[in-house]
Amino acid sequence: MRTVLAVDGGNSKTDVAIVGEDGRLLGAARGETSSHQAAGLAVGMERLAALVAQAVADASIDARPDLGVYSVAGADTRPDVRLLSTALEERGFAAEQLVLNDAFGALRAGTDRAWGVVVICGQGVNAAGIAPDGQTARLDALGEISGDWGGGTDVGWAGLAAAVRARDGRGPRTALEQDVPAHWGLKTPAAVTEAFYTGRIRYRQIGQLSPVVFGAAGAGDAEARKIVDRLADEIVTMAGAMIRRLHLTRRDPDVVLAGGVFRTRDAAFYERIETGVAAIAPAARVVGLSAPPVAGAALLGLDRLGGGTTPAETSARVREAIGAWDAALQRSVSGPPAPARRRASSTRSGSPD
């Protein structure tokens, strides 16, 4: 039986899965980021090698996987892809290697079609799309230098700014004046500012305020709602850019929402996104993920091995198994992702998270 090594490498964690061509999950592992941008190429490859070894041991396979699909953050430019492809060829985790931006894995995780649009909203943002004829489009997604705004990082900074400006008189009063410092056990927004300035709170922790902002918005705070509305509008703008560039306004694309920010259950946030997307492509369908993006990397690999879109039954098996694996980890692990694995059985089943 041919197998696919699927990797979803984000800026906060790495998921590795080995999937058989029948859709069974044979082995899986999760650990810290292996991104060459976040950890450096050498460290990232060592981390990935350890996770691949765990997944291979779980899968109990004798031969290398036939295809490795690496859907990774940081595969943003052609030099990035060449760098990663060379490093992965040297490692030889699989007989053949395919390096893609993580947006495309997330897209495939959310749709059974070979085409559609995806918006990533995690610590940062990205968007990509594939047209029915195979044409692709993607944002540069390099942060401020490529015109980006959004994701947990920017929502966090906006929340802190609203809190500070409310307290010092430059902005309207907001519950964030209390909620932001309370998150870190502090009393005032100024204390949070000082903690960032002195390094007691690290800059990369600002994304922790994203759920705080969503919580205040859900409780009726007007300033927090403005931030959430701005994010929703930016998501619509990104999706709209992909829809228009790929000439999908009169088609019915799935618009997949992927990334940690979309764990929120803020109904008004999703309603604003759906309304905005419908104004651009009335037949579009906004969907979330029923399985982690690594399932998309696996499905892209199965598509390639099979020479076409993987049958729906097999796709469902992949999503169900990887979703169940992820749900089990979510129940058993708290805090930052740590190396973890689960032995695969021949009868994996369960409900996606």
Residue pairs with C-beta under 8 A, 6 or more apart in sequence:
1 20
1 21
1 22
2 20
2 21
2 66
2 67
2 305
3 18
3 19
3 20
3 21
3 26
3 59
3 61
3 65
3 66
4 18
4 19
4 21
4 65
4 66
4 67
4 68
4 69
4 298
4 301
4 302
4 305
5 16
5 17
5 18
5 52
5 55
5 65
5 67
5 68
5 69
5 93
5 94
5 301
6 15
6 16
6 17
6 18
6 19
6 68
6 69
6 71
6 105
6 294
6 295
6 297
6 298
6 300
6 301
7 14
7 15
7 16
7 48
7 52
7 68
7 69
7 70
7 71
7 72
7 294
7 297
8 14
8 15
8 71
8 72
8 102
8 105
8 292
8 293
8 294
8 296
8 297
9 33
9 34
9 35
9 44
9 48
9 70
9 71
9 72
9 73
9 74
9 102
10 33
10 35
10 72
10 73
10 102
10 122
10 293
11 33
11 35
11 37
11 38
11 73
11 74
11 122
11 123
11 124
12 32
12 33
12 122
12 123
12 260
12 336
12 337
13 30
13 31
13 32
13 33
13 337
14 30
14 31
14 32
14 33
14 34
14 47
14 48
14 51
15 28
15 29
15 30
15 292
15 293
15 294
15 326
16 28
16 29
16 30
16 48
16 51
16 52
16 54
16 55
16 294
17 25
17 27
17 28
17 55
17 294
17 295
17 297
17 298
17 322
17 325
18 25
18 26
18 27
18 28
18 55
18 56
18 58
18 59
18 61
18 65
18 344
19 25
19 26
19 298
19 301
19 302
19 318
20 26
21 302
21 305
21 306
22 314
22 317
23 302
23 310
23 313
23 314
23 315
23 316
23 317
23 318
23 321
24 317
24 321
24 344
24 346
24 348
25 318
25 321
25 322
25 325
25 344
25 348
26 58
26 59
26 60
26 61
26 344
27 54
27 55
27 56
27 57
27 58
27 59
27 60
27 61
27 341
27 343
27 344
28 55
28 58
28 294
28 322
28 325
28 341
28 342
28 344
29 51
29 52
29 54
29 55
29 58
29 339
29 340
29 341
30 51
30 329
30 337
30 339
30 340
30 341
31 47
31 50
31 51
31 337
31 338
31 339
31 340
32 39
32 47
32 336
32 337
32 338
32 339
33 39
33 44
33 47
34 44
34 45
34 47
34 48
34 51
34 72
35 44
35 72
35 73
35 74
36 44
36 74
36 80
36 83
36 84
36 87
37 73
37 74
38 44
38 73
38 74
39 47
41 83
41 87
45 87
45 88
45 91
48 91
48 93
49 91
49 93
50 339
51 339
52 93
54 339
54 341
55 341
56 65
58 341
58 342
58 343
58 344
59 344
64 92
64 93
64 94
64 95
65 93
65 94
65 95
66 94
66 95
66 96
66 305
67 94
67 95
67 96
67 97
67 98
67 301
67 304
67 305
68 88
68 93
68 94
68 96
68 97
68 98
68 301
69 98
69 100
69 105
69 297
69 298
69 300
69 301
69 304
70 84
70 88
70 97
70 98
70 99
70 100
70 297
71 100
71 101
71 102
71 104
71 105
71 106
71 293
71 294
71 296
71 297
71 300
72 84
72 99
72 100
72 101
72 102
73 101
73 102
74 80
74 84
75 81
75 84
75 99
75 100
75 101
75 102
76 101
76 140
76 141
76 142
77 140
81 99
84 99
85 97
85 99
88 97
88 99
89 97
98 300
98 301
98 304
100 297
100 300
101 126
101 128
101 138
102 120
102 126
102 293
103 118
103 120
103 126
103 127
103 128
103 138
103 141
104 118
104 128
104 130
104 136
104 296
104 300
105 293
105 294
105 296
105 297
105 300
106 118
106 120
106 256
106 258
106 259
106 289
106 293
106 296
107 116
107 117
107 118
107 128
107 129
107 130
107 256
107 258
107 296
108 296
108 297
108 299
108 300
108 303
109 256
109 258
109 289
109 291
109 292
109 293
109 294
109 295
109 296
109 297
109 299
109 319
110 116
110 118
110 254
110 256
110 257
110 258
110 287
110 288
110 289
110 290
110 296
111 254
111 256
111 287
112 309
112 312
112 315
113 254
113 309
114 130
114 132
114 134
114 303
114 309
115 129
115 130
115 131
115 132
115 134
115 253
116 129
116 130
116 253
116 254
116 255
116 256
117 127
117 128
117 129
117 239
117 242
117 243
117 246
117 248
117 253
117 254
117 255
117 256
117 284
118 127
118 128
118 129
118 255
118 256
118 257
118 258
119 125
119 126
119 127
119 235
119 238
119 239
119 255
119 256
119 257
119 258
119 259
120 126
120 127
120 141
120 258
120 259
121 150
121 151
121 152
121 231
121 235
121 257
121 258
121 259
121 260
121 261
121 262
122 151
122 152
122 259
122 260
122 261
123 151
123 152
123 153
123 207
123 260
124 141
124 143
124 148
124 150
124 151
124 153
124 154
125 139
125 141
125 148
125 149
125 150
125 151
125 154
125 234
125 235
125 238
125 259
126 138
126 139
126 141
127 138
127 139
127 141
127 238
127 239
127 241
127 242
128 136
128 137
128 138
128 139
128 242
129 136
129 137
129 138
129 242
129 243
129 245
129 246
129 248
129 253
130 136
130 246
131 137
131 246
131 247
131 248
132 251
135 246
137 241
137 242
137 245
137 246
138 242
139 146
139 148
139 238
139 241
140 146
141 148
142 148
149 230
149 234
150 231
150 234
150 235
150 238
151 207
151 259
151 261
152 206
152 207
152 208
152 210
152 260
152 261
153 206
153 207
154 231
155 207
155 209
155 210
155 213
155 214
155 227
155 228
155 231
155 261
156 206
156 207
156 208
156 209
156 210
156 213
157 206
158 213
158 227
158 230
159 176
159 180
159 209
159 210
159 212
159 213
159 216
159 224
159 227
160 180
160 189
160 192
160 193
160 206
160 209
161 171
162 171
162 174
162 176
162 223
162 224
162 227
163 174
163 176
163 177
163 179
163 180
163 181
163 189
163 192
164 189
164 190
164 192
164 193
165 171
166 172
166 173
166 174
166 176
166 177
166 189
166 223
167 177
167 188
167 189
167 190
168 190
171 223
172 222
172 223
174 216
174 221
174 222
174 223
174 224
175 216
175 219
175 221
175 224
176 189
176 212
176 213
176 216
176 221
176 223
176 224
177 188
177 189
179 212
179 215
179 216
180 189
180 192
180 209
180 212
181 187
181 188
181 189
181 191
181 192
183 208
183 209
183 212
184 192
184 195
184 201
186 192
186 195
192 201
195 201
196 203
196 206
210 261
211 264
213 224
213 227
213 228
214 224
214 228
214 264
214 266
214 269
215 224
216 223
216 224
217 224
217 225
217 227
217 228
217 266
217 268
217 269
218 266
225 268
228 266
228 268
228 269
229 272
231 261
231 269
232 269
232 272
232 273
232 276
233 272
233 276
235 257
235 273
235 276
236 272
236 273
236 276
236 277
236 280
239 255
239 273
239 276
239 277
239 280
240 276
240 277
240 280
242 248
243 249
243 253
243 255
243 277
243 280
243 281
243 284
244 280
248 281
248 284
249 280
249 281
250 281
250 283
251 281
251 283
251 284
252 281
252 283
252 284
252 285
253 281
253 284
253 285
254 284
254 285
254 287
255 277
255 284
255 285
255 286
255 287
256 287
256 288
256 289
257 273
257 286
257 287
257 288
257 289
258 288
258 289
258 293
262 288
262 289
270 286
273 286
274 286
277 284
277 286
278 284
290 319
290 323
290 352
290 353
291 318
291 319
291 320
291 322
291 323
291 326
291 352
291 353
292 322
292 323
292 326
292 353
294 322
295 318
295 319
295 322
295 323
298 318
298 322
299 310
299 315
299 318
302 310
302 314
302 315
302 318
303 309
303 310
310 318
319 352
320 348
320 349
320 350
320 351
320 352
321 344
321 348
321 349
321 350
322 352
323 350
323 351
323 352
323 353
324 348
324 349
324 350
324 351
324 352
324 353
325 342
325 348
326 352
326 353
327 350
327 351
327 352
327 353
328 342
329 340
329 342
330 353
332 340
333 340
